[in-house]
Amino acid sequence: MSDRLQVREATDADAPAIAGVMCRALQAAYLGPDHVASVDPDAAELARRDVPDARRRLVTLSPVDLVGGARAALVSDDPADRTLVAVLDGEVVGFHRLRVHAAAPTTSTRTSEQTDVTSAPDRSPTGPADDASGRTGEVASLYVDPDAWQAGSGDRLLRAGLEQLHLDGCSTAFLWVAEENERALRFYRRRGFVADGATQTYRLQPWGVDLGVELGLVRLVRDLPPSEPEAQGDASGLHDAGMHDHPTAAAFGPAGPSGPSERDRT
């Protein structure tokens, strides 16, 4: 698998693939895997007939709706932002957006991308514990395509991102994740993240696309560097939003849950 799965820095050309991953991961995380047409078109058509009105916009969500936001994020010249992608057999199957904050985030700190399994640290509801460097890392989003869940890309992406945050001078990392995204919660907890007591309500709007869904979020934090052995198995969905097969640093080489992680996270 290590030869088939690679993690690298994203490029502008990855925007369409990243948009597709986010779209399918969000649908899998907040509607269920049966609603993802790429998995089973016929089953998805039947399942979508029973979607509650409050989540109907998720049914019609298309990668085309998200590609503009993906492209804008990739061309950002902010050195504090990075995007890593997991590539399996030549295809982008997941991505991890990470961000370095110069100061500890407050309870209201939220990135425009967060929606699902996203991030947020600190030992108090107002932000991460004091950091000598004054820097805190954020898992802004971590998504893995439902078709690639269990392939190990989530692990590789998360570990590579955390290593990069550590190299950037961060001693803690945080993320916000949807309370209903149990798969994402399990994924992060197995990898050292713990709830710090902070919660908030978020309207799901990845890259400015309002999906009309209100989510309750909890903040998870952990210390860096990520030195423990890789946990086995992926989570899906946002943070991977489906995204946790997820969430690349040279230190990890090719490695990488899909599902929500950013507030775009699924």
N, C-alpha and C positions, 0 to 999 in steps of 0.2 A: 504493500500500500504506500510505503514511503516514496517509492519511485513514481507512483501515479499521482500523488497528492503534493502540491507545492503551495507555499505561501510567499507572496511577493507584494511589493508596493503597487497600488493601483495606478493606472494611467487613464488619460482622457478616453481612450478607446474602450475602456471597460464600462463606461456609463450605461449603455443599453443592457448589458448583462447584469449589472448591479441593480438596475431598475426592475428587471425581471425577477431577480432573487427576492427583492423586497416585496414585490407584489404578491408572489406566491407564498412567501413566508407569512405575511400579514393575514392572508386568507386562511392559511392552515392554522395559524395561532388563534384567530378570533372567530373563525367560522367552523374550523375542523378540517382535517386532511381530506375528507370526502368531497370538500367543495373546490378542491384544486383541480382544474380541468386537465392539467398535464399528467396527473396521476391516473385518473379514470374519467374521461370526458362524459360518458353516459351516466355514471354514478353522480358526478358533479352536477349535471343538469337536473337530476331528480332531487338531490339534496338542497340545491339552491331555491327550490320552490317553497321550502319551509323556513327560510331565513326571516327572523324578526324584522319589522320595518326599520328599527333603530340601526340595523347593521346592513341594510340593503345596499348602501353605497360601496361596501366592501365587495359585494358580488360583482359589481360592474367595474371595479378598479382594474386598470390596465397598466402594463409597463410604460406605455406611452404617456400616461399621466405623471409618471415619476422620473422619466429620463432627463427632463430639463433640470430638476433639482439635483439629480445625481451628477450631471455634468458640471453644474455650478459648484457643487461641493468639491469635485476633483480638481477644478482649476483655481481653487482658493489659494492665495499666496500667504496665508497665515501659517507660520512655521509651527504653531502650537497644534495644528490639526494634521492628522495623517489618516490614510485609508489603506488597509491591507485587504487583499483578496486571496481566497483559497481556490486553487485551480486543480481540478480532478480530470485527468485524461484530456487535458487541453481546454476544458470548459470551466468558466468561473461558476462556482457553486456556493460561494459565501463571501461575505465581506465584514470587516471590523473597522469602524471609525473610532478613533481615539483622540483625546484632547488633553492638553496640559493646561491647568489653571494656575495662575500666578498666586492665588490666594485660596484659602479653604472656601468651598461653596456654601451658601446658606440653604435653608430649607426650600426657598423659592427658586434656587438655581435650577434651570432647566435648559437643555439645548433644544434647538428647533427640530432636531431629528428624533429626540426621544419619544417613545411611545410605548415601548414594550419593555423588554428586559433591558433596561438601560442602566445607567450607573449613577452612583453617588456615594462618597465615603464620609467618614468622620465618626468619631465615637459619640458625638452629640447630635441632637436634631438640627443644629445650626450649621454643622460642617465637620470636616475631618479633624482629627487630632492635630495638635501643633506639629508642624513639619519644619525642621531646621532650614530646609531649602525654600520654604514658603510655597512649594509646588505640590499640587495634588493631581493625580491622573484620573481621567474619566473614560469609562467604556461607554461612549456616546451611543453606539449601536452595534449590534452583532446579529447578522441574519444568515441563515443557511437555507438553501433551496430544499423543500420537502423531498424532492426526488433523491437528494444526497444525504438525508439524515442517516445517522449511524455510520457514516463513512470516515469519521474522525476529523472532519474539517473544523468543527466547532472547537474542539480541544486545541487544535493547532493554531487557529486564529486567536483564540483567547490568550494562550500562553505567549505567543509571539507579540501580541499587543502589550501585555503586561510587562514583558521584558523590555520592550521599547520605552514604555513609560518610565521604567526604572532607570534605563540608560539616560533618559531625559531629565533625571534628577528628582523623580517622584518617589516618595517612600510609602504612600498609600494610594489606593485606587477606589473609586466608587461607581455606582450605577443605580439607575431607577428601573424597577421592573413591575409589570402589572401583577396585582395580587391574584388575578384569575389565571395567570399563566403558570400553572403548577410545574409544567415541564421545565420552563426556564428557571424557576426558583430552585428546583432540585439540581439543575445543572450548575448554577453558581454556588450553591451551598456546598456541593461536593468538591468544589474547587477553591474553598477557603473563604468565600464571602459570607458575611453575617449581617443581619438586620441591625441598624443602629437606632431604630425607633422613629425615624422621620417618615412621614407619609404625605401624600398630596393627591389631588385629583387632576387629571390631565385629559384634554380633548385630543383624540388621535388625529394628527394632521402631519403625516410624514412629508417633509420638504414643502410645507405649505398647502398640501392637498387635504382639505377638511373631510374626514370620513364620517363625521357626525357621531362618533363613539366616545363616551366618557369612560375613563379608566381610573381605578384607584391604584396608586403606585406606592411601593415601599422602597426605601433606599437600602442598598447593601454596600458594605465596605470590606476591605481587606488590606493587609500590609503587603509591601513589596520588598524584595523581589519574589517572583513565583518560583520557589525552589522545590516544592513538593512534587512527587511523581505525578504524571498525567493520569487523570481519572479515566476509566474506561467508559465508552459509550457516549453518545451525543444527546443533546436535548434539542428541541426544535424551536424554530420560530423566533419571534421578536425577542429580543435582546438579542435573539434570533427571532422573533415573532413567529415563530415557526422557525424562529431564528436561532435557536440555540443549537445548532449542530455546531452550532457553533460549538460569536461574537464574532508584519513579519520581520520578525527581527532576525538578523543574521545569526544570532546566538542560537536560534532554534532551527534554522534552516527550514526546509519544507515541512510545515506542520500547520494544523489549524484547529457552535451549535447552531443552529440556525434559529431563527426565532427572534423575538424582540429584545432589543437591547437598547437602542436609543429610543428617544422618544419617537424615533422613527422605527425604532426597534420593534421587532415583532417578537 
